[in-house]
Amino acid sequence: MQIRSDMLSGKTERHLRELSVGCLLHEAAIEPFMAFKAAATQQGFDLQVASGFRSYKRQLAIWNAKARGQRQVLADNGQPINLSCLDDREKAFAILRWSALPGCSRHHWGTDIDIWDAGAVVPDYVLQLTPSEYQRGGPFYDLRCWLDDHAEAYGFAEPFAIDRGGVAPEPWHLSYAPVAQQFEMQVDLSFIRDVLDNSELVLRDTILVNLDEIISRFISPGFLSKPSEKHE
């Protein structure tokens, strides 16, 4: 499979198919996901995708809104952070804890999904995608336990399962590993520098100054395959 830079960066939909209205996935991930969903249904879960493919434009809007203080940035305890008390480096790293840089999100590839169990909550439930929802006592704890035991059999893995001081653990985030690993191998320093060379990106200068640390803490650690030397 040839992976072009616009596929890596979320600037094209050429590699995608519609899973449901408003939700696109990589064409190779559709059938595996449907088999995965069917298995979940047999166990009493109503597996739904909260987010699949996300375009570069959408990720840029999310990032910029957070950097400008127009959208909440959360601490690990789920409480909003007062960004006005932080310098630019601290702001960027606080945002990176939960949100990827535009062009560097795994959601650009169409291989990654955020999932939840619609059958575990009331119809008008407002989904938060926070760790507490997937921890013991949360509505999606049973789903998380099932995922731990069965996701791998259908090709899905959790890229942010371990807290390494970068991206916070996201038990709702799964990646279709057979295809995602192929995308991972194409992400190198040259690509990252090119995709971040955008005057519309808020905090761009700060990001570029701290790029080596950002790659080591927030980009490469989410790779399912072992990062190669080109990521160092």
C-alpha positions in Angstrom: 0.0 0.0 0.0 1.4 3.4 -1.0 1.0 6.0 1.7 1.2 9.5 0.5 2.0 12.5 2.7 -1.5 13.9 2.3 -2.9 10.6 3.7 -0.5 10.8 6.7 -1.5 14.4 7.4 -5.3 14.2 7.1 -5.4 16.4 4.0 -7.2 13.8 1.8 -10.0 11.3 2.0 -8.8 9.1 -0.9 -8.1 6.1 1.4 -11.4 6.2 3.3 -14.8 4.7 3.2 -18.0 5.6 5.1 -18.6 3.5 8.1 -21.8 5.4 9.1 -23.1 8.9 8.4 -20.4 11.3 9.3 -17.8 8.7 10.2 -15.0 7.6 7.8 -12.5 4.9 8.3 -9.6 3.5 6.2 -11.1 1.2 3.7 -9.1 -1.7 5.0 -10.4 -1.2 8.6 -14.1 -1.3 7.7 -14.7 -5.1 7.6 -12.5 -5.9 10.7 -14.3 -3.2 12.7 -17.7 -4.7 11.7 -16.6 -8.1 12.8 -15.3 -6.6 16.0 -18.6 -4.8 16.6 -20.6 -8.0 15.9 -18.6 -9.8 18.6 -19.2 -7.0 21.0 -22.9 -7.1 20.3 -23.0 -10.8 21.1 -21.6 -9.9 24.5 -24.3 -7.3 25.1 -22.4 -4.1 24.1 -23.7 -1.5 21.8 -20.3 -0.5 20.4 -20.3 3.0 18.8 -17.6 5.1 17.2 -17.5 8.6 18.6 -14.7 9.6 16.3 -13.0 8.0 13.3 -11.1 9.9 10.6 -10.4 13.5 11.5 -9.1 15.9 8.9 -6.1 18.2 9.2 -8.5 21.2 9.0 -10.6 19.9 11.9 -7.5 19.1 14.1 -6.1 22.5 13.4 -9.3 24.1 14.5 -9.3 22.1 17.7 -5.7 22.9 18.5 -6.0 26.6 17.8 -9.2 27.0 19.8 -7.4 25.4 22.8 -4.2 27.4 22.4 -6.3 30.6 22.3 -8.3 29.7 25.3 -11.5 29.3 23.4 -11.8 25.6 24.2 -11.1 23.9 27.5 -7.8 22.2 28.2 -8.2 19.6 30.9 -5.8 18.4 33.6 -5.4 14.7 34.4 -8.2 15.0 37.0 -10.6 16.2 34.4 -10.7 19.8 35.6 -10.0 22.8 33.3 -6.6 24.4 33.3 -6.2 28.1 33.5 -3.9 28.6 30.5 -3.4 32.3 31.3 -1.1 31.1 34.1 1.2 29.2 31.8 3.9 30.2 29.4 3.8 29.1 25.8 5.8 25.9 26.3 3.6 24.9 29.2 0.5 25.7 27.2 1.6 23.5 24.3 2.5 20.6 26.5 -0.8 20.8 28.4 -2.7 20.7 25.1 -0.5 17.8 23.9 -1.5 15.7 26.9 -4.9 15.2 25.3 -4.8 16.6 21.7 -2.4 15.8 18.9 -0.7 18.3 16.7 -2.4 19.0 13.5 -0.9 16.7 10.9 0.4 14.3 13.5 -2.9 12.8 14.8 -3.4 9.1 14.3 -7.0 9.9 13.5 -5.8 11.4 10.2 -5.0 7.9 9.0 -8.5 6.5 9.3 -7.1 3.6 11.3 -8.0 4.9 14.7 -11.3 5.2 16.5 -12.7 6.4 19.8 -15.3 4.0 21.0 -18.0 3.7 23.7 -21.0 1.6 24.7 -24.2 3.3 23.9 -26.1 0.5 25.7 -24.5 1.3 29.1 -26.0 4.8 29.3 -29.3 6.7 28.9 -30.1 7.9 25.3 -29.4 11.5 26.1 -26.0 10.8 27.8 -23.4 13.4 27.1 -20.2 11.5 26.2 -17.1 13.0 27.7 -14.4 10.5 26.7 -12.6 10.9 30.0 -10.7 8.2 32.0 -13.3 8.1 34.7 -16.0 6.8 32.3 -13.8 3.7 31.6 -12.6 3.1 35.2 -14.3 0.9 37.8 -17.6 2.5 38.6 -17.8 4.3 35.3 -20.4 3.4 32.6 -17.9 1.9 30.2 -15.8 -0.1 32.6 -17.3 -3.4 31.5 -16.6 -2.6 27.9 -13.0 -1.7 28.8 -12.5 -5.1 30.5 -13.9 -6.9 27.4 -11.6 -4.9 25.1 -8.6 -5.8 27.1 -9.4 -9.5 26.5 -10.7 -9.4 22.9 -9.6 -6.4 20.9 -6.3 -7.9 19.8 -8.0 -10.9 18.2 -9.7 -8.5 15.7 -6.5 -6.5 15.0 -7.2 -3.6 17.3 -4.7 -2.2 19.9 -4.6 0.6 22.3 -1.8 3.0 21.3 -2.0 5.1 24.5 -2.4 2.4 27.1 0.6 3.3 29.1 1.4 6.8 30.7 4.9 7.6 29.7 4.6 11.2 30.7 3.4 12.3 27.3 -0.1 11.5 25.9 -2.5 10.6 28.7 -3.9 7.0 28.6 -7.0 6.8 26.5 -8.9 3.6 27.0 -11.4 4.7 24.4 -8.8 5.0 21.6 -8.2 1.9 19.5 -6.1 1.5 16.4 -6.4 -1.0 13.6 -2.8 -2.2 14.0 -2.2 -4.0 10.7 -2.7 -0.8 8.7 -1.7 1.8 11.4 1.8 0.3 11.6 2.3 0.9 7.9 1.5 4.6 8.5 3.7 4.8 11.5 6.7 3.8 9.4 6.2 6.8 7.1 6.2 9.4 9.9 9.7 10.8 10.1 11.3 14.1 11.2 11.1 15.6 7.7 7.4 14.9 7.4 6.7 16.3 10.9 8.7 19.5 10.2 6.9 20.0 6.9 3.4 19.5 8.3 4.1 21.9 11.2 5.4 24.6 8.8 2.0 26.4 8.8 1.6 30.0 9.8 -2.0 29.3 10.9 -0.7 27.0 13.7 -0.9 28.8 17.0 2.2 28.3 19.1 4.1 27.1 16.1 7.4 28.7 17.0 7.3 27.1 20.5 6.5 23.8 19.0 9.4 23.9 16.6 11.8 24.9 19.4 10.7 21.9 21.5 10.2 19.5 18.6 12.6 16.8 19.7 11.0 16.5 23.1 7.5 16.6 21.6 8.3 13.8 19.2 9.8 11.6 22.0 7.0 12.2 24.4 3.9 12.8 22.4 4.3 11.2 18.9 6.6 8.1 18.9 5.3 6.7 22.2 1.9 6.0 20.6 3.4 3.8 17.9 2.4 0.2 18.0 5.5 -0.8 16.1 8.9 0.0 17.5 9.9 3.6 16.5 12.9 3.5 14.1 16.0 5.6 14.5 14.5 8.3 12.1 12.1 9.3 14.9 14.9 10.1 17.3 
